[in-house]
């Protein structure tokens, strides 16, 4: 048996062992509303009127879309 054949077989065996012993990655945790940094208004806070172009130090956001989580139903590597 040629020497390269033995080396190839050992490489395949060690690759299989390394594949079986690798750690499984943890799935990422879903983002929550607390993770989104949006300046919001508080109850009782004044709402200013702005005319023209100005630079705001603390802009106020009164409403910005519906933040909902939706599960991903497709698998990785799947086409179509």
C-alpha positions, -999 to +999 in steps of 0.1 A: +000+000+000+014+034-009+025+058+018+001+086+007-029+063+010-022+057+047-017+094+053-050+101+035-069+076+056-054+090+088-064+125+077-099+114+070-102+097+103-089+127+123-112+150+103-142+129+112-132+128+149-127+166+149-161+170+133-178+149+159-161+166+189-167+202+178-189+223+201-224+232+189-230+269+186-258+284+207-286+300+188-288+338+190-313+352+214-341+373+199-338+410+202-362+427+225-376+462+225-351+471+252-322+464+227-335+491+203-322+525+213-349+549+203-354+583+220-390+583+232-413+608+249-424+605+284-458+613+298-461+650+307-430+660+286-435+690+263-435+685+226-417+713+208-425+728+174-396+732+150-395+756+121-367+753+095-336+732+098-321+729+133-298+704+151-317+686+180-298+675+211-326+651+221-351+643+194-384+628+204-401+599+187-438+595+193-445+565+172-423+543+150-438+511+135-449+480+152-421+461+168-430+424+167-410+393+165-417+368+138-401+333+137-378+325+108-394+295+090-368+287+064-337+266+069-302+277+063-288+266+029-322+258+015-329+274-019-363+282-033 
